[in-house]
Amino acid sequence: MAYIIKDECIKCGACEPECPVNCITEGDENYVIDPNECIDCGACAAVCPVDAPVPN
């Protein structure tokens, strides 16, 4: 099960460098996780100040 980033994302960028498989990219409105690459590790969720990444 991949993680997704909810609309609460404030585009702080904390999640992107934490991803061990580099599946997080900056989108227009918020950061985006590629569900085909996500390994469901939760590293992004652990560092997010607004709890935007959640299991899908």
PDBQT receptor file of N, H, CA, C and O in Angstrom, charges set to zero:
ATOM      1  N   MET A   1       0.848  -1.178   0.000  1.00  0.00    +0.000 N 
ATOM      2  CA  MET A   1       0.000   0.000   0.000  1.00  0.00    +0.000 C 
ATOM      3  C   MET A   1       0.895   1.243   0.000  1.00  0.00    +0.000 C 
ATOM      4  O   MET A   1       1.728   1.408   0.891  1.00  0.00    +0.000 OA
ATOM      5  N   ALA A   2       0.728   2.089  -0.966  1.00  0.00    +0.000 N 
ATOM      6  H   ALA A   2       0.051   1.955  -1.689  1.00  0.00    +0.000 HD
ATOM      7  CA  ALA A   2       1.531   3.305  -1.080  1.00  0.00    +0.000 C 
ATOM      8  C   ALA A   2       0.973   4.420  -0.209  1.00  0.00    +0.000 C 
ATOM      9  O   ALA A   2      -0.204   4.418   0.151  1.00  0.00    +0.000 OA
ATOM     10  N   TYR A   3       1.828   5.364   0.120  1.00  0.00    +0.000 N 
ATOM     11  H   TYR A   3       2.785   5.366  -0.172  1.00  0.00    +0.000 HD
ATOM     12  CA  TYR A   3       1.398   6.567   0.815  1.00  0.00    +0.000 C 
ATOM     13  C   TYR A   3       0.920   7.589  -0.214  1.00  0.00    +0.000 C 
ATOM     14  O   TYR A   3       1.332   7.562  -1.373  1.00  0.00    +0.000 OA
ATOM     15  N   ILE A   4       0.047   8.486   0.227  1.00  0.00    +0.000 N 
ATOM     16  H   ILE A   4      -0.288   8.509   1.168  1.00  0.00    +0.000 HD
ATOM     17  CA  ILE A   4      -0.365   9.636  -0.563  1.00  0.00    +0.000 C 
ATOM     18  C   ILE A   4      -0.130  10.875   0.282  1.00  0.00    +0.000 C 
ATOM     19  O   ILE A   4       0.006  10.778   1.502  1.00  0.00    +0.000 OA
ATOM     20  N   ILE A   5      -0.083  12.025  -0.348  1.00  0.00    +0.000 N 
ATOM     21  H   ILE A   5      -0.194  12.103  -1.339  1.00  0.00    +0.000 HD
ATOM     22  CA  ILE A   5       0.070  13.276   0.382  1.00  0.00    +0.000 C 
ATOM     23  C   ILE A   5      -1.227  14.056   0.261  1.00  0.00    +0.000 C 
ATOM     24  O   ILE A   5      -1.655  14.409  -0.838  1.00  0.00    +0.000 OA
ATOM     25  N   LYS A   6      -1.850  14.321   1.410  1.00  0.00    +0.000 N 
ATOM     26  H   LYS A   6      -1.502  14.034   2.303  1.00  0.00    +0.000 HD
ATOM     27  CA  LYS A   6      -3.135  15.017   1.446  1.00  0.00    +0.000 C 
ATOM     28  C   LYS A   6      -2.971  16.509   1.151  1.00  0.00    +0.000 C 
ATOM     29  O   LYS A   6      -1.858  17.033   1.108  1.00  0.00    +0.000 OA
ATOM     30  N   ASP A   7      -4.096  17.170   0.952  1.00  0.00    +0.000 N 
ATOM     31  H   ASP A   7      -5.000  16.745   0.988  1.00  0.00    +0.000 HD
ATOM     32  CA  ASP A   7      -4.118  18.597   0.641  1.00  0.00    +0.000 C 
ATOM     33  C   ASP A   7      -3.555  19.473   1.754  1.00  0.00    +0.000 C 
ATOM     34  O   ASP A   7      -3.294  20.656   1.533  1.00  0.00    +0.000 OA
ATOM     35  N   GLU A   8      -3.367  18.922   2.927  1.00  0.00    +0.000 N 
ATOM     36  H   GLU A   8      -3.579  17.961   3.107  1.00  0.00    +0.000 HD
ATOM     37  CA  GLU A   8      -2.812  19.680   4.041  1.00  0.00    +0.000 C 
ATOM     38  C   GLU A   8      -1.341  20.032   3.837  1.00  0.00    +0.000 C 
ATOM     39  O   GLU A   8      -0.779  20.814   4.604  1.00  0.00    +0.000 OA
ATOM     40  N   CYS A   9      -0.722  19.466   2.820  1.00  0.00    +0.000 N 
ATOM     41  H   CYS A   9      -1.179  18.830   2.197  1.00  0.00    +0.000 HD
ATOM     42  CA  CYS A   9       0.693  19.708   2.517  1.00  0.00    +0.000 C 
ATOM     43  C   CYS A   9       0.969  21.204   2.386  1.00  0.00    +0.000 C 
ATOM     44  O   CYS A   9       0.244  21.929   1.705  1.00  0.00    +0.000 OA
ATOM     45  N   ILE A  10       2.029  21.646   3.054  1.00  0.00    +0.000 N 
ATOM     46  H   ILE A  10       2.618  21.057   3.608  1.00  0.00    +0.000 HD
ATOM     47  CA  ILE A  10       2.405  23.067   3.007  1.00  0.00    +0.000 C 
ATOM     48  C   ILE A  10       3.654  23.285   2.147  1.00  0.00    +0.000 C 
ATOM     49  O   ILE A  10       4.247  24.364   2.162  1.00  0.00    +0.000 OA
ATOM     50  N   LYS A  11       4.044  22.258   1.404  1.00  0.00    +0.000 N 
ATOM     51  H   LYS A  11       3.563  21.381   1.391  1.00  0.00    +0.000 HD
ATOM     52  CA  LYS A  11       5.204  22.312   0.508  1.00  0.00    +0.000 C 
ATOM     53  C   LYS A  11       6.480  22.758   1.212  1.00  0.00    +0.000 C 
ATOM     54  O   LYS A  11       7.246  23.559   0.676  1.00  0.00    +0.000 OA
ATOM     55  N   CYS A  12       6.702  22.237   2.405  1.00  0.00    +0.000 N 
ATOM     56  H   CYS A  12       6.080  21.586   2.840  1.00  0.00    +0.000 HD
ATOM     57  CA  CYS A  12       7.917  22.595   3.148  1.00  0.00    +0.000 C 
ATOM     58  C   CYS A  12       9.133  21.841   2.628  1.00  0.00    +0.000 C 
ATOM     59  O   CYS A  12      10.266  22.291   2.804  1.00  0.00    +0.000 OA
ATOM     60  N   GLY A  13       8.904  20.685   1.983  1.00  0.00    +0.000 N 
ATOM     61  H   GLY A  13       7.984  20.320   1.840  1.00  0.00    +0.000 HD
ATOM     62  CA  GLY A  13      10.005  19.911   1.423  1.00  0.00    +0.000 C 
ATOM     63  C   GLY A  13      10.671  18.952   2.379  1.00  0.00    +0.000 C 
ATOM     64  O   GLY A  13      11.654  18.314   2.004  1.00  0.00    +0.000 OA
ATOM     65  N   ALA A  14      10.186  18.821   3.588  1.00  0.00    +0.000 N 
ATOM     66  H   ALA A  14       9.387  19.339   3.893  1.00  0.00    +0.000 HD
ATOM     67  CA  ALA A  14      10.821  17.934   4.568  1.00  0.00    +0.000 C 
ATOM     68  C   ALA A  14      10.765  16.469   4.144  1.00  0.00    +0.000 C 
ATOM     69  O   ALA A  14      11.674  15.700   4.453  1.00  0.00    +0.000 OA
ATOM     70  N   CYS A  15       9.725  16.088   3.453  1.00  0.00    +0.000 N 
ATOM     71  H   CYS A  15       8.986  16.713   3.202  1.00  0.00    +0.000 HD
ATOM     72  CA  CYS A  15       9.532  14.680   3.092  1.00  0.00    +0.000 C 
ATOM     73  C   CYS A  15      10.443  14.197   1.970  1.00  0.00    +0.000 C 
ATOM     74  O   CYS A  15      10.913  13.059   2.001  1.00  0.00    +0.000 OA
ATOM     75  N   GLU A  16      10.691  15.035   1.001  1.00  0.00    +0.000 N 
ATOM     76  H   GLU A  16      10.309  15.958   0.976  1.00  0.00    +0.000 HD
ATOM     77  CA  GLU A  16      11.406  14.613  -0.208  1.00  0.00    +0.000 C 
ATOM     78  C   GLU A  16      12.772  13.980   0.063  1.00  0.00    +0.000 C 
ATOM     79  O   GLU A  16      13.038  12.896  -0.457  1.00  0.00    +0.000 OA
ATOM     80  N   PRO A  17      13.646  14.604   0.852  1.00  0.00    +0.000 N 
ATOM     81  CA  PRO A  17      14.962  13.979   1.071  1.00  0.00    +0.000 C 
ATOM     82  C   PRO A  17      14.921  12.736   1.957  1.00  0.00    +0.000 C 
ATOM     83  O   PRO A  17      15.890  11.977   1.993  1.00  0.00    +0.000 OA
ATOM     84  N   GLU A  18      13.832  12.517   2.664  1.00  0.00    +0.000 N 
ATOM     85  H   GLU A  18      13.045  13.133   2.635  1.00  0.00    +0.000 HD
ATOM     86  CA  GLU A  18      13.724  11.355   3.550  1.00  0.00    +0.000 C 
ATOM     87  C   GLU A  18      13.340  10.081   2.811  1.00  0.00    +0.000 C 
ATOM     88  O   GLU A  18      13.525   8.985   3.341  1.00  0.00    +0.000 OA
ATOM     89  N   CYS A  19      12.814  10.201   1.612  1.00  0.00    +0.000 N 
ATOM     90  H   CYS A  19      12.663  11.091   1.182  1.00  0.00    +0.000 HD
ATOM     91  CA  CYS A  19      12.339   9.028   0.877  1.00  0.00    +0.000 C 
ATOM     92  C   CYS A  19      13.527   8.199   0.372  1.00  0.00    +0.000 C 
ATOM     93  O   CYS A  19      14.347   8.701  -0.397  1.00  0.00    +0.000 OA
ATOM     94  N   PRO A  20      13.624   6.933   0.800  1.00  0.00    +0.000 N 
ATOM     95  CA  PRO A  20      14.764   6.103   0.396  1.00  0.00    +0.000 C 
ATOM     96  C   PRO A  20      14.721   5.670  -1.066  1.00  0.00    +0.000 C 
ATOM     97  O   PRO A  20      15.740   5.237  -1.603  1.00  0.00    +0.000 OA
ATOM     98  N   VAL A  21      13.565   5.774  -1.723  1.00  0.00    +0.000 N 
ATOM     99  H   VAL A  21      12.737   6.126  -1.286  1.00  0.00    +0.000 HD
ATOM    100  CA  VAL A  21      13.453   5.376  -3.128  1.00  0.00    +0.000 C 
ATOM    101  C   VAL A  21      13.187   6.560  -4.052  1.00  0.00    +0.000 C 
ATOM    102  O   VAL A  21      12.903   6.378  -5.235  1.00  0.00    +0.000 OA
ATOM    103  N   ASN A  22      13.277   7.763  -3.514  1.00  0.00    +0.000 N 
ATOM    104  H   ASN A  22      13.508   7.911  -2.553  1.00  0.00    +0.000 HD
ATOM    105  CA  ASN A  22      13.120   9.000  -4.298  1.00  0.00    +0.000 C 
ATOM    106  C   ASN A  22      11.840   9.046  -5.120  1.00  0.00    +0.000 C 
ATOM    107  O   ASN A  22      11.865   9.388  -6.302  1.00  0.00    +0.000 OA
ATOM    108  N   CYS A  23      10.719   8.699  -4.491  1.00  0.00    +0.000 N 
ATOM    109  H   CYS A  23      10.698   8.421  -3.530  1.00  0.00    +0.000 HD
ATOM    110  CA  CYS A  23       9.454   8.701  -5.230  1.00  0.00    +0.000 C 
ATOM    111  C   CYS A  23       8.593   9.934  -4.926  1.00  0.00    +0.000 C 
ATOM    112  O   CYS A  23       7.440   9.997  -5.353  1.00  0.00    +0.000 OA
ATOM    113  N   ILE A  24       9.134  10.906  -4.199  1.00  0.00    +0.000 N 
ATOM    114  H   ILE A  24      10.071  10.855  -3.852  1.00  0.00    +0.000 HD
ATOM    115  CA  ILE A  24       8.400  12.121  -3.868  1.00  0.00    +0.000 C 
ATOM    116  C   ILE A  24       8.924  13.269  -4.723  1.00  0.00    +0.000 C 
ATOM    117  O   ILE A  24      10.127  13.520  -4.789  1.00  0.00    +0.000 OA
ATOM    118  N   THR A  25       7.992  13.956  -5.374  1.00  0.00    +0.000 N 
ATOM    119  H   THR A  25       7.015  13.751  -5.320  1.00  0.00    +0.000 HD
ATOM    120  CA  THR A  25       8.355  15.098  -6.210  1.00  0.00    +0.000 C 
ATOM    121  C   THR A  25       7.466  16.283  -5.874  1.00  0.00    +0.000 C 
ATOM    122  O   THR A  25       6.367  16.124  -5.340  1.00  0.00    +0.000 OA
ATOM    123  N   GLU A  26       7.959  17.474  -6.195  1.00  0.00    +0.000 N 
ATOM    124  H   GLU A  26       8.851  17.602  -6.628  1.00  0.00    +0.000 HD
ATOM    125  CA  GLU A  26       7.185  18.685  -5.940  1.00  0.00    +0.000 C 
ATOM    126  C   GLU A  26       6.181  18.885  -7.069  1.00  0.00    +0.000 C 
ATOM    127  O   GLU A  26       6.550  18.947  -8.242  1.00  0.00    +0.000 OA
ATOM    128  N   GLY A  27       4.900  18.985  -6.696  1.00  0.00    +0.000 N 
ATOM    129  H   GLY A  27       4.600  18.935  -5.743  1.00  0.00    +0.000 HD
ATOM    130  CA  GLY A  27       3.848  19.243  -7.665  1.00  0.00    +0.000 C 
ATOM    131  C   GLY A  27       3.437  20.703  -7.635  1.00  0.00    +0.000 C 
ATOM    132  O   GLY A  27       4.065  21.511  -6.951  1.00  0.00    +0.000 OA
ATOM    133  N   ASP A  28       2.398  21.045  -8.363  1.00  0.00    +0.000 N 
ATOM    134  H   ASP A  28       1.888  20.389  -8.918  1.00  0.00    +0.000 HD
ATOM    135  CA  ASP A  28       1.918  22.425  -8.412  1.00  0.00    +0.000 C 
ATOM    136  C   ASP A  28       1.337  22.879  -7.078  1.00  0.00    +0.000 C 
ATOM    137  O   ASP A  28       1.652  23.967  -6.598  1.00  0.00    +0.000 OA
ATOM    138  N   GLU A  29       0.500  22.057  -6.488  1.00  0.00    +0.000 N 
ATOM    139  H   GLU A  29       0.244  21.172  -6.878  1.00  0.00    +0.000 HD
ATOM    140  CA  GLU A  29      -0.191  22.424  -5.242  1.00  0.00    +0.000 C 
ATOM    141  C   GLU A  29       0.505  21.884  -3.995  1.00  0.00    +0.000 C 
ATOM    142  O   GLU A  29       0.508  22.540  -2.953  1.00  0.00    +0.000 OA
ATOM    143  N   ASN A  30       1.092  20.697  -4.095  1.00  0.00    +0.000 N 
ATOM    144  H   ASN A  30       1.090  20.164  -4.941  1.00  0.00    +0.000 HD
ATOM    145  CA  ASN A  30       1.781  20.077  -2.970  1.00  0.00    +0.000 C 
ATOM    146  C   ASN A  30       2.756  19.028  -3.492  1.00  0.00    +0.000 C 
ATOM    147  O   ASN A  30       2.901  18.864  -4.703  1.00  0.00    +0.000 OA
ATOM    148  N   TYR A  31       3.414  18.328  -2.599  1.00  0.00    +0.000 N 
ATOM    149  H   TYR A  31       3.296  18.462  -1.615  1.00  0.00    +0.000 HD
ATOM    150  CA  TYR A  31       4.304  17.256  -3.015  1.00  0.00    +0.000 C 
ATOM    151  C   TYR A  31       3.467  16.036  -3.393  1.00  0.00    +0.000 C 
ATOM    152  O   TYR A  31       2.343  15.869  -2.918  1.00  0.00    +0.000 OA
ATOM    153  N   VAL A  32       4.027  15.190  -4.251  1.00  0.00    +0.000 N 
ATOM    154  H   VAL A  32       4.940  15.326  -4.637  1.00  0.00    +0.000 HD
ATOM    155  CA  VAL A  32       3.311  14.039  -4.788  1.00  0.00    +0.000 C 
ATOM    156  C   VAL A  32       4.174  12.787  -4.629  1.00  0.00    +0.000 C 
ATOM    157  O   VAL A  32       5.388  12.828  -4.829  1.00  0.00    +0.000 OA
ATOM    158  N   ILE A  33       3.537  11.685  -4.269  1.00  0.00    +0.000 N 
ATOM    159  H   ILE A  33       2.551  11.652  -4.106  1.00  0.00    +0.000 HD
ATOM    160  CA  ILE A  33       4.227  10.399  -4.143  1.00  0.00    +0.000 C 
ATOM    161  C   ILE A  33       3.817   9.511  -5.310  1.00  0.00    +0.000 C 
ATOM    162  O   ILE A  33       2.629   9.345  -5.585  1.00  0.00    +0.000 OA
ATOM    163  N   ASP A  34       4.810   8.939  -5.997  1.00  0.00    +0.000 N 
ATOM    164  H   ASP A  34       5.775   9.074  -5.773  1.00  0.00    +0.000 HD
ATOM    165  CA  ASP A  34       4.537   8.002  -7.085  1.00  0.00    +0.000 C 
ATOM    166  C   ASP A  34       4.132   6.665  -6.457  1.00  0.00    +0.000 C 
ATOM    167  O   ASP A  34       4.962   6.004  -5.833  1.00  0.00    +0.000 OA
ATOM    168  N   PRO A  35       2.881   6.262  -6.612  1.00  0.00    +0.000 N 
ATOM    169  CA  PRO A  35       2.410   5.035  -5.951  1.00  0.00    +0.000 C 
ATOM    170  C   PRO A  35       3.075   3.768  -6.467  1.00  0.00    +0.000 C 
ATOM    171  O   PRO A  35       3.086   2.751  -5.774  1.00  0.00    +0.000 OA
ATOM    172  N   ASN A  36       3.627   3.817  -7.671  1.00  0.00    +0.000 N 
ATOM    173  H   ASN A  36       3.618   4.644  -8.233  1.00  0.00    +0.000 HD
ATOM    174  CA  ASN A  36       4.303   2.644  -8.232  1.00  0.00    +0.000 C 
ATOM    175  C   ASN A  36       5.703   2.458  -7.673  1.00  0.00    +0.000 C 
ATOM    176  O   ASN A  36       6.272   1.371  -7.770  1.00  0.00    +0.000 OA
ATOM    177  N   GLU A  37       6.259   3.507  -7.092  1.00  0.00    +0.000 N 
ATOM    178  H   GLU A  37       5.797   4.390  -7.014  1.00  0.00    +0.000 HD
ATOM    179  CA  GLU A  37       7.611   3.444  -6.544  1.00  0.00    +0.000 C 
ATOM    180  C   GLU A  37       7.630   3.377  -5.011  1.00  0.00    +0.000 C 
ATOM    181  O   GLU A  37       8.597   2.889  -4.426  1.00  0.00    +0.000 OA
ATOM    182  N   CYS A  38       6.577   3.860  -4.367  1.00  0.00    +0.000 N 
ATOM    183  H   CYS A  38       5.791   4.256  -4.843  1.00  0.00    +0.000 HD
ATOM    184  CA  CYS A  38       6.509   3.922  -2.900  1.00  0.00    +0.000 C 
ATOM    185  C   CYS A  38       6.620   2.521  -2.295  1.00  0.00    +0.000 C 
ATOM    186  O   CYS A  38       5.956   1.586  -2.744  1.00  0.00    +0.000 OA
ATOM    187  N   ILE A  39       7.468   2.388  -1.272  1.00  0.00    +0.000 N 
ATOM    188  H   ILE A  39       8.008   3.147  -0.907  1.00  0.00    +0.000 HD
ATOM    189  CA  ILE A  39       7.655   1.097  -0.603  1.00  0.00    +0.000 C 
ATOM    190  C   ILE A  39       6.963   1.044   0.757  1.00  0.00    +0.000 C 
ATOM    191  O   ILE A  39       7.194   0.120   1.538  1.00  0.00    +0.000 OA
ATOM    192  N   ASP A  40       6.112   2.036   1.043  1.00  0.00    +0.000 N 
ATOM    193  H   ASP A  40       5.924   2.787   0.409  1.00  0.00    +0.000 HD
ATOM    194  CA  ASP A  40       5.297   2.036   2.262  1.00  0.00    +0.000 C 
ATOM    195  C   ASP A  40       6.135   2.036   3.538  1.00  0.00    +0.000 C 
ATOM    196  O   ASP A  40       5.794   1.362   4.510  1.00  0.00    +0.000 OA
ATOM    197  N   CYS A  41       7.234   2.796   3.533  1.00  0.00    +0.000 N 
ATOM    198  H   CYS A  41       7.511   3.343   2.743  1.00  0.00    +0.000 HD
ATOM    199  CA  CYS A  41       8.119   2.797   4.700  1.00  0.00    +0.000 C 
ATOM    200  C   CYS A  41       7.699   3.806   5.766  1.00  0.00    +0.000 C 
ATOM    201  O   CYS A  41       8.011   3.627   6.943  1.00  0.00    +0.000 OA
ATOM    202  N   GLY A  42       6.991   4.869   5.365  1.00  0.00    +0.000 N 
ATOM    203  H   GLY A  42       6.737   5.015   4.409  1.00  0.00    +0.000 HD
ATOM    204  CA  GLY A  42       6.534   5.866   6.324  1.00  0.00    +0.000 C 
ATOM    205  C   GLY A  42       7.551   6.918   6.707  1.00  0.00    +0.000 C 
ATOM    206  O   GLY A  42       7.288   7.733   7.592  1.00  0.00    +0.000 OA
ATOM    207  N   ALA A  43       8.711   6.922   6.060  1.00  0.00    +0.000 N 
ATOM    208  H   ALA A  43       8.925   6.261   5.341  1.00  0.00    +0.000 HD
ATOM    209  CA  ALA A  43       9.738   7.908   6.391  1.00  0.00    +0.000 C 
ATOM    210  C   ALA A  43       9.242   9.334   6.158  1.00  0.00    +0.000 C 
ATOM    211  O   ALA A  43       9.570  10.242   6.921  1.00  0.00    +0.000 OA
ATOM    212  N   CYS A  44       8.464   9.524   5.119  1.00  0.00    +0.000 N 
ATOM    213  H   CYS A  44       8.198   8.786   4.499  1.00  0.00    +0.000 HD
ATOM    214  CA  CYS A  44       7.923  10.855   4.817  1.00  0.00    +0.000 C 
ATOM    215  C   CYS A  44       6.951  11.315   5.907  1.00  0.00    +0.000 C 
ATOM    216  O   CYS A  44       6.968  12.475   6.317  1.00  0.00    +0.000 OA
ATOM    217  N   ALA A  45       6.117  10.405   6.362  1.00  0.00    +0.000 N 
ATOM    218  H   ALA A  45       6.103   9.462   6.029  1.00  0.00    +0.000 HD
ATOM    219  CA  ALA A  45       5.128  10.740   7.384  1.00  0.00    +0.000 C 
ATOM    220  C   ALA A  45       5.796  11.099   8.709  1.00  0.00    +0.000 C 
ATOM    221  O   ALA A  45       5.294  11.939   9.456  1.00  0.00    +0.000 OA
ATOM    222  N   ALA A  46       6.919  10.466   8.995  1.00  0.00    +0.000 N 
ATOM    223  H   ALA A  46       7.327   9.783   8.388  1.00  0.00    +0.000 HD
ATOM    224  CA  ALA A  46       7.611  10.696  10.263  1.00  0.00    +0.000 C 
ATOM    225  C   ALA A  46       8.164  12.112  10.388  1.00  0.00    +0.000 C 
ATOM    226  O   ALA A  46       8.310  12.618  11.500  1.00  0.00    +0.000 OA
ATOM    227  N   VAL A  47       8.472  12.755   9.268  1.00  0.00    +0.000 N 
ATOM    228  H   VAL A  47       8.353  12.344   8.364  1.00  0.00    +0.000 HD
ATOM    229  CA  VAL A  47       9.078  14.092   9.326  1.00  0.00    +0.000 C 
ATOM    230  C   VAL A  47       8.117  15.222   8.956  1.00  0.00    +0.000 C 
ATOM    231  O   VAL A  47       8.470  16.393   9.093  1.00  0.00    +0.000 OA
ATOM    232  N   CYS A  48       6.928  14.898   8.498  1.00  0.00    +0.000 N 
ATOM    233  H   CYS A  48       6.642  13.947   8.386  1.00  0.00    +0.000 HD
ATOM    234  CA  CYS A  48       5.989  15.933   8.047  1.00  0.00    +0.000 C 
ATOM    235  C   CYS A  48       5.401  16.706   9.232  1.00  0.00    +0.000 C 
ATOM    236  O   CYS A  48       4.838  16.100  10.143  1.00  0.00    +0.000 OA
ATOM    237  N   PRO A  49       5.526  18.040   9.227  1.00  0.00    +0.000 N 
ATOM    238  CA  PRO A  49       5.007  18.834  10.335  1.00  0.00    +0.000 C 
ATOM    239  C   PRO A  49       3.480  18.952  10.366  1.00  0.00    +0.000 C 
ATOM    240  O   PRO A  49       2.914  19.347  11.385  1.00  0.00    +0.000 OA
ATOM    241  N   VAL A  50       2.816  18.615   9.265  1.00  0.00    +0.000 N 
ATOM    242  H   VAL A  50       3.276  18.294   8.438  1.00  0.00    +0.000 HD
ATOM    243  CA  VAL A  50       1.344  18.732   9.225  1.00  0.00    +0.000 C 
ATOM    244  C   VAL A  50       0.660  17.396   8.969  1.00  0.00    +0.000 C 
ATOM    245  O   VAL A  50      -0.535  17.365   8.674  1.00  0.00    +0.000 OA
ATOM    246  N   ASP A  51       1.394  16.291   9.077  1.00  0.00    +0.000 N 
ATOM    247  H   ASP A  51       2.364  16.315   9.316  1.00  0.00    +0.000 HD
ATOM    248  CA  ASP A  51       0.851  14.937   8.902  1.00  0.00    +0.000 C 
ATOM    249  C   ASP A  51       0.134  14.743   7.573  1.00  0.00    +0.000 C 
ATOM    250  O   ASP A  51      -0.910  14.093   7.518  1.00  0.00    +0.000 OA
ATOM    251  N   ALA A  52       0.691  15.304   6.502  1.00  0.00    +0.000 N 
ATOM    252  H   ALA A  52       1.539  15.831   6.546  1.00  0.00    +0.000 HD
ATOM    253  CA  ALA A  52       0.061  15.179   5.181  1.00  0.00    +0.000 C 
ATOM    254  C   ALA A  52       0.233  13.809   4.537  1.00  0.00    +0.000 C 
ATOM    255  O   ALA A  52      -0.712  13.340   3.903  1.00  0.00    +0.000 OA
ATOM    256  N   PRO A  53       1.381  13.133   4.657  1.00  0.00    +0.000 N 
ATOM    257  CA  PRO A  53       1.489  11.788   4.071  1.00  0.00    +0.000 C 
ATOM    258  C   PRO A  53       0.754  10.766   4.926  1.00  0.00    +0.000 C 
ATOM    259  O   PRO A  53       0.953  10.679   6.138  1.00  0.00    +0.000 OA
ATOM    260  N   VAL A  54      -0.103   9.994   4.260  1.00  0.00    +0.000 N 
ATOM    261  H   VAL A  54      -0.265  10.065   3.275  1.00  0.00    +0.000 HD
ATOM    262  CA  VAL A  54      -0.885   8.957   4.948  1.00  0.00    +0.000 C 
ATOM    263  C   VAL A  54      -0.952   7.712   4.067  1.00  0.00    +0.000 C 
ATOM    264  O   VAL A  54      -0.857   7.812   2.843  1.00  0.00    +0.000 OA
ATOM    265  N   PRO A  55      -1.115   6.546   4.679  1.00  0.00    +0.000 N 
ATOM    266  CA  PRO A  55      -1.290   5.334   3.859  1.00  0.00    +0.000 C 
ATOM    267  C   PRO A  55      -2.556   5.460   3.016  1.00  0.00    +0.000 C 
ATOM    268  O   PRO A  55      -3.578   5.961   3.484  1.00  0.00    +0.000 OA
ATOM    269  N   ASN A  56      -2.477   5.006   1.785  1.00  0.00    +0.000 N 
ATOM    270  H   ASN A  56      -1.646   4.599   1.405  1.00  0.00    +0.000 HD
ATOM    271  CA  ASN A  56      -3.631   5.083   0.887  1.00  0.00    +0.000 C 
ATOM    272  C   ASN A  56      -4.509   3.863   1.060  1.00  0.00    +0.000 C 
ATOM    273  O   ASN A  56      -5.535   3.741   0.389  1.00  0.00    +0.000 OA
TER     274      ASN A  56
